[in-house]
Amino acid sequence: MLKVLVIDADSDFASRLGKAILDEGHEARIVGDAKYGIVRARALEPDLVLVDTNLPGVTGTQLIEELKPFVPGRIVVCTDSDDPEYVKATIAAGASDFVLKSSGIDSIISRTCPSDDDEESGEDVGDGGSGSPGSKKGRTRTLRAPLKEGKRPFCVVVAHVDDQKRSFIAEIVERLNRAIHVIEVSSSTEAIAACAQNRTVMLVIDWEMPDIPARIAMRSVQEAKNGKAIAMFVTHKGHSPEKQRLAMYAGALAFAGEPWAGGSLEGQLKQAFDVIRKRRRRARINALQAKAA
């Protein structure tokens, strides 16, 4: 169950959204202004804040920045404006996703409020065996993976503006691990949303994303709930030492510059999966030891 805070001056919309959240089995609190929204966030420490940033007396980016210290979970902008520059500004300020009210209550709920099946289990990512190249068995163009045997599969989000390169990376991931579900996106905004909505183990993102810089997208993913468990794998059109240093400083586990010759990209992805498996096993051991103490 999630603790959800709705901050919206439109009382009719906020009431309908709050009811839908309650119907999904989550806790919902509704406030109608920015100042009281910050007060409620401080008291509630919500897992999710759905906020209309078009509130009087404060800019959208300022409101998000003021909410962030009191929100251990995600901040999702839910408004009527779809201006690209506005979207970028809110994501840069700390929002993890951006949804339009016009998409409808059901769509907003399915995108922002995971079901109980999405909760992390104690299972391991596993090596998944080898699959056939280009099978597209575990790949999707939607931002949320479908249920598989009653629960969500582990996911890798591949973000690249070039369709062919994105597909090439996805095919390698599938070959390396058949159990992984691959989600392909062409923007940082979609990457942030996909990471938040799934059991994501790794984000593969190109350094030159067109909408939001990769380093900002990586930070947004890492600051979201469970985001620190998501490994960052950065690709780039060249072997720039400066770009590699910047990527590693931003938290990248690996940096793969083109050309990806001689299986270099596959080798680095394989190493990344090995690191992820070791991290998860170590985390489970630590959790068991803490429980036994």
PLY file of the C-alpha trace (Angstrom):
ply
format ascii 1.0
element vertex 293
property float x
property float y
property float z
element edge 292
property int vertex1
property int vertex2
end_header
0.00 0.00 0.00
1.26 3.47 -0.91
0.86 6.70 1.00
-0.26 9.12 -1.72
-0.57 12.89 -1.43
-2.60 14.78 -4.06
-1.94 18.53 -4.31
-4.45 20.17 -6.66
-6.66 23.26 -6.50
-9.28 21.59 -8.72
-11.33 19.97 -5.96
-13.50 17.94 -8.34
-10.56 16.38 -10.16
-8.63 15.85 -6.91
-11.62 14.10 -5.30
-12.07 11.74 -8.25
-8.34 11.00 -8.31
-8.28 10.41 -4.56
-11.23 8.01 -4.76
-9.53 6.04 -7.53
-6.36 5.79 -5.41
-8.39 4.49 -2.46
-10.15 1.98 -4.73
-6.71 0.61 -5.65
-6.04 -0.09 -1.98
-3.72 2.84 -1.30
-3.89 5.64 1.27
-4.82 9.06 -0.14
-4.59 12.60 1.26
-5.82 15.64 -0.71
-4.86 19.29 -0.27
-5.75 22.30 -2.41
-2.80 24.68 -2.10
0.98 24.63 -2.25
1.71 25.84 1.29
-0.50 23.24 2.97
0.77 20.62 0.52
4.29 21.08 1.86
3.00 20.86 5.44
1.16 17.61 4.66
4.20 16.18 2.87
6.34 16.85 5.93
3.83 15.03 8.18
2.92 12.16 5.85
6.32 11.40 4.24
4.45 10.08 1.18
5.53 7.33 -1.19
3.98 9.32 -4.04
2.95 12.94 -4.59
0.67 13.79 -7.50
0.93 17.55 -7.88
-0.60 20.10 -10.21
2.19 22.66 -10.54
-0.16 25.40 -11.78
-0.97 26.61 -8.27
-1.18 30.27 -7.18
1.71 31.89 -5.32
4.49 29.51 -6.40
6.15 28.31 -9.60
6.01 24.62 -10.47
9.76 24.13 -10.17
9.90 25.97 -6.85
7.09 23.81 -5.44
8.83 20.59 -6.48
12.12 21.74 -4.95
10.36 22.61 -1.68
8.55 19.27 -1.59
11.63 17.10 -2.28
13.16 17.14 1.25
9.91 15.74 2.69
9.09 13.14 0.03
11.01 9.86 0.33
9.10 8.52 -2.68
8.27 9.97 -6.10
6.93 13.35 -7.14
4.79 13.16 -10.29
3.51 16.28 -12.03
-0.15 15.90 -12.97
-1.32 18.92 -14.93
-2.76 20.19 -18.23
0.39 21.63 -19.81
2.45 19.43 -22.15
4.97 22.11 -23.17
8.34 20.28 -23.67
10.34 23.02 -21.95
8.00 22.92 -18.96
8.31 19.14 -18.77
12.11 19.39 -18.82
12.09 22.06 -16.12
9.94 20.01 -13.73
12.02 16.86 -14.26
15.21 18.86 -13.69
13.70 20.26 -10.48
13.18 16.74 -9.13
9.92 15.32 -10.52
10.23 11.68 -11.58
7.38 11.67 -14.10
4.90 13.92 -15.88
1.31 12.95 -16.70
-1.52 14.87 -18.33
-4.90 15.19 -16.63
-6.49 14.78 -20.05
-5.19 11.19 -20.22
-7.89 10.24 -17.72
-8.00 9.04 -14.11
-7.57 5.35 -15.01
-4.47 6.07 -17.10
-2.95 8.23 -14.36
-3.51 5.52 -11.75
-2.10 2.70 -13.89
0.99 4.79 -14.68
1.76 6.07 -11.20
0.38 3.60 -8.63
1.90 0.11 -8.87
-0.17 -2.84 -7.76
0.92 -5.23 -5.02
2.36 -7.48 -7.74
5.01 -4.85 -8.41
6.62 -5.10 -4.99
10.15 -6.45 -4.85
10.53 -10.11 -3.99
13.57 -11.91 -2.69
14.32 -13.61 -6.00
17.50 -13.02 -7.92
17.88 -11.58 -11.41
19.62 -14.78 -12.48
21.60 -15.29 -15.66
18.47 -16.28 -17.60
20.34 -18.41 -20.09
20.88 -17.47 -23.72
18.17 -16.57 -26.17
18.06 -16.29 -29.93
19.16 -12.94 -31.41
16.39 -10.51 -32.27
13.65 -12.62 -30.71
11.99 -9.56 -29.07
10.49 -12.01 -26.58
10.96 -9.74 -23.58
10.82 -6.36 -25.27
8.04 -3.79 -25.23
7.28 -0.30 -26.51
4.99 0.41 -23.54
6.35 1.96 -20.37
5.15 -0.81 -18.07
5.92 -4.50 -18.31
2.92 -6.87 -18.35
2.29 -9.34 -15.55
4.04 -12.67 -15.96
2.79 -15.54 -13.82
1.13 -13.09 -11.46
4.01 -10.64 -11.01
6.08 -8.12 -12.90
9.37 -9.35 -14.41
12.70 -7.68 -13.83
13.30 -5.01 -16.48
16.08 -3.25 -18.31
15.16 0.14 -19.78
17.04 1.02 -22.98
16.96 4.74 -23.84
18.38 5.87 -27.17
17.05 8.25 -29.82
18.38 6.08 -32.69
15.96 3.22 -33.40
18.60 0.88 -34.84
21.10 1.37 -32.03
18.37 1.04 -29.41
17.18 -2.20 -30.99
20.77 -3.49 -31.21
21.32 -2.87 -27.48
17.97 -4.49 -26.63
18.84 -7.61 -28.64
22.11 -8.00 -26.75
20.32 -7.71 -23.40
17.86 -10.39 -24.53
20.67 -12.71 -25.58
22.38 -12.31 -22.24
19.31 -12.87 -20.10
16.03 -14.35 -21.34
14.36 -13.64 -17.99
14.79 -9.88 -18.40
11.99 -7.78 -19.91
13.37 -5.00 -22.12
11.57 -1.67 -22.40
12.70 0.57 -25.27
12.24 4.35 -25.04
13.45 7.26 -27.16
13.54 10.04 -24.53
14.86 10.65 -21.02
11.37 11.55 -19.85
10.08 8.11 -20.87
13.16 6.47 -19.34
12.51 8.09 -15.95
8.85 7.02 -16.06
9.66 3.46 -17.15
12.25 3.03 -14.40
9.76 4.21 -11.78
6.91 1.97 -12.95
8.79 -1.33 -13.21
11.09 -3.67 -11.30
14.01 -2.07 -13.09
17.49 -3.47 -12.53
19.37 -1.38 -15.10
18.97 1.74 -17.21
20.99 1.78 -20.44
20.96 5.39 -21.59
22.81 7.30 -24.29
24.74 10.31 -23.07
23.32 12.55 -25.81
19.59 12.30 -25.12
17.60 15.06 -26.88
15.13 16.14 -24.20
16.75 15.89 -20.76
20.53 15.45 -20.30
21.42 11.89 -19.34
23.12 12.95 -16.11
19.92 14.69 -14.94
17.78 11.70 -15.96
20.14 9.36 -14.08
19.91 11.54 -10.98
16.10 11.60 -11.18
15.99 7.80 -11.43
18.41 7.32 -8.54
16.52 9.73 -6.26
13.18 7.97 -6.79
11.93 5.14 -4.56
14.19 2.07 -5.02
16.21 4.10 -7.53
19.55 3.48 -5.84
19.19 -0.22 -6.72
19.07 0.57 -10.46
22.42 0.25 -12.24
23.33 2.94 -14.79
24.95 1.93 -18.09
25.89 4.83 -20.39
26.49 4.64 -24.14
28.06 7.33 -26.32
28.82 7.94 -29.99
32.56 8.10 -29.26
35.27 7.18 -26.78
35.53 10.58 -25.09
37.51 10.32 -21.81
35.84 13.52 -20.62
32.33 12.18 -21.26
33.28 8.93 -19.56
34.50 10.78 -16.46
31.28 12.81 -16.35
29.17 9.66 -16.73
31.04 7.85 -13.96
30.74 10.91 -11.72
26.98 10.84 -12.35
26.86 7.25 -11.09
27.36 5.13 -14.20
28.40 1.53 -13.63
29.88 1.34 -17.15
30.50 3.54 -20.19
30.42 2.02 -23.70
31.66 4.31 -26.46
31.18 3.53 -30.14
32.17 1.78 -32.27
30.95 -1.33 -30.48
33.32 -3.64 -32.28
34.33 -7.22 -31.52
31.57 -7.81 -28.99
32.79 -5.00 -26.71
29.27 -3.81 -25.87
28.07 -7.34 -25.14
31.08 -7.95 -22.91
30.44 -4.80 -20.89
26.73 -5.57 -20.53
27.57 -9.08 -19.35
29.92 -7.65 -16.72
27.20 -5.22 -15.64
24.73 -8.09 -15.12
27.35 -9.93 -13.06
27.77 -6.87 -10.83
24.00 -6.50 -10.45
23.61 -10.14 -9.39
26.42 -9.81 -6.83
24.90 -6.60 -5.43
21.47 -8.16 -5.04
22.85 -11.28 -3.36
24.89 -9.13 -0.98
21.83 -7.03 -0.17
19.78 -10.16 0.61
22.52 -11.55 2.85
22.77 -8.24 4.71
18.98 -8.15 5.13
18.94 -11.69 6.54
21.81 -10.91 8.91
20.06 -7.75 10.10
16.85 -9.70 10.68
18.67 -12.39 12.63
20.55 -9.88 14.80
0 1
1 2
2 3
3 4
4 5
5 6
6 7
7 8
8 9
9 10
10 11
11 12
12 13
13 14
14 15
15 16
16 17
17 18
18 19
19 20
20 21
21 22
22 23
23 24
24 25
25 26
26 27
27 28
28 29
29 30
30 31
31 32
32 33
33 34
34 35
35 36
36 37
37 38
38 39
39 40
40 41
41 42
42 43
43 44
44 45
45 46
46 47
47 48
48 49
49 50
50 51
51 52
52 53
53 54
54 55
55 56
56 57
57 58
58 59
59 60
60 61
61 62
62 63
63 64
64 65
65 66
66 67
67 68
68 69
69 70
70 71
71 72
72 73
73 74
74 75
75 76
76 77
77 78
78 79
79 80
80 81
81 82
82 83
83 84
84 85
85 86
86 87
87 88
88 89
89 90
90 91
91 92
92 93
93 94
94 95
95 96
96 97
97 98
98 99
99 100
100 101
101 102
102 103
103 104
104 105
105 106
106 107
107 108
108 109
109 110
110 111
111 112
112 113
113 114
114 115
115 116
116 117
117 118
118 119
119 120
120 121
121 122
122 123
123 124
124 125
125 126
126 127
127 128
128 129
129 130
130 131
131 132
132 133
133 134
134 135
135 136
136 137
137 138
138 139
139 140
140 141
141 142
142 143
143 144
144 145
145 146
146 147
147 148
148 149
149 150
150 151
151 152
152 153
153 154
154 155
155 156
156 157
157 158
158 159
159 160
160 161
161 162
162 163
163 164
164 165
165 166
166 167
167 168
168 169
169 170
170 171
171 172
172 173
173 174
174 175
175 176
176 177
177 178
178 179
179 180
180 181
181 182
182 183
183 184
184 185
185 186
186 187
187 188
188 189
189 190
190 191
191 192
192 193
193 194
194 195
195 196
196 197
197 198
198 199
199 200
200 201
201 202
202 203
203 204
204 205
205 206
206 207
207 208
208 209
209 210
210 211
211 212
212 213
213 214
214 215
215 216
216 217
217 218
218 219
219 220
220 221
221 222
222 223
223 224
224 225
225 226
226 227
227 228
228 229
229 230
230 231
231 232
232 233
233 234
234 235
235 236
236 237
237 238
238 239
239 240
240 241
241 242
242 243
243 244
244 245
245 246
246 247
247 248
248 249
249 250
250 251
251 252
252 253
253 254
254 255
255 256
256 257
257 258
258 259
259 260
260 261
261 262
262 263
263 264
264 265
265 266
266 267
267 268
268 269
269 270
270 271
271 272
272 273
273 274
274 275
275 276
276 277
277 278
278 279
279 280
280 281
281 282
282 283
283 284
284 285
285 286
286 287
287 288
288 289
289 290
290 291
291 292
